[in-house]
Amino acid sequence: IYTTGGLEHVFQRGGSPESYLALSGDPDDMGVVAAAADGGAVTLQTFIGRRWMRAFVIEGMAHVAGLARVHDERWIVAGRAGGGGGMIAEYAPLEWRLTRVPAPEVRAFLACAASPEQGLGVVAGADGAVVWYLNGEIDAETVDPRFDLSAIALGPDGTTWAASARRIWRRPPAPPGTGVWTCVWAEDAAFAPIVSLFVDAGVVVVVTADGGMLEGRAS
């Protein structure tokens, strides 16, 4: 755990080697880590008050690309299915339940974000696909089918941001399935995909797969 004062705490997991793919939650409350064992299954590992539950194996999922908390006790999981194609699921660790969520047929889902206060989640994927999850209801939108969306974020004012290689889009607050996306940055020479997107009041910061950074501020 890093804070403004520097490194605060290190958690050390035991067992066989594994790769951590995503983390979402509160270290002092409850959180979920997506992990993949070397040559093995993809799992979800839940901690409650810094105590770990038994790992939950995600049947039929080859890779987790995104994990976001949509409720006090529920998470959305996004990635790629074992047989190919994108996969989204809802995970309820205290109920020991994973439920697959209906979604458009795309090659993969690559990122997700959420607002647990609203019960809202949003997932981005290949071919410009965006899937909205609102209290269990699903809606889909397409930003631009020419681009694979590799990062997505929900701003504090309800604005949604999505990014790919060469493009960043903005969507003003609107009900799921009804929004209008506007391209706010385009650079055809920037081939590295954007892999991280941070949004706060009046500022957007992105990081690309090759270590580049881009910052935008409200005028």
Secondary structure, 3 states (H helix, E strand, C coil): CEECCEECCCCCCCCCCEEEEEEEECCCCEEEEEEEECCCCEEEEEEECCEECCCEECCCEEEEEEEEEEECCEEEEEEEECCCCEEEEEEEHHHCEEEEECCCCCCCEEEEEEECCCCEEEEEEHHHEEEEEECCEEEEEECCCCCCCCEEEECCCCCEEEECCCEEEEECCCCCCCCCCEEEEECCCCCCCEEEEEEECCEEEEEECCCCEEEEECC
